[in-house]
Amino acid sequence: MTDIELKLPKFDQIGIIVRNIEKAAKIFGGLMDFNAKLNIVEQSSMVRYKGKEVSFKMRKIMQNFGGKQLEIVELMESTGEHLYKEFLDEGREGLHHLGIITKNAEKLIDHFKSEYNIEVVQVGKAGKVTFYYLDTKEPLGFYLELIAF
């Protein structure tokens, strides 16, 4: 046990992976009272997955709802393996990750490694933000994403 007990006070993002983002947008838009129109945007990303550089292109919706950011992703193309592709290749859709915005990513990464033997499985950058996916799929059924500014 470490001498510092770390507890996450909340999560900030719900990450969902789908095969058809238009269909998902229609359902989510009909189900939830969003304050703004759902916009689908294309984005390219470069990540390090299990030590290897991979790029992929996706379509996504980023929308706030109920104090949380809803991220809905459809994978379009990929140069290799990464967490989104792996999830879809398993035949899955739905909850992929919970995101936590933090300024203490290194402390949390060290804590997960020392307390639970959980490593970072994927790392990427988007502007000034670095995102770390912890390999929590086995014990939790989804990934924890640390969103560091």
Stockholm file with secondary structure:
# STOCKHOLM 1.0

chainA/1-149         MTDIELKLPKFDQIGIIVRNIEKAAKIFGGLMDFNAKLNIVEQSSMVRYKGKEVSFKMRKIMQNFGGKQLEIVELMESTGEHLYKEFLDEGREGLHHLGIITKNAEKLIDHFKSEYNIEVVQVGKAGKVTFYYLDTKEPLGFYLELIAF
#=GR chainA/1-149 SS CCSSCCCCCCCCEEEEEESCHHHHHHHHHHHSCCSSCCCCEEEEEEEEETTEEEEEEEEEEEEEETTEEEEEEEEEEESSCCHHHHHHHTTCCEEEEEEEEESCHHHHHHHHHHHHCCCEEEEEEETTEEEEEECCHHHHSSEEEEEEC
#=GC SS_cons         CCSSCCCCCCCCEEEEEESCHHHHHHHHHHHSCCSSCCCCEEEEEEEEETTEEEEEEEEEEEEEETTEEEEEEEEEEESSCCHHHHHHHTTCCEEEEEEEEESCHHHHHHHHHHHHCCCEEEEEEETTEEEEEECCHHHHSSEEEEEEC
//
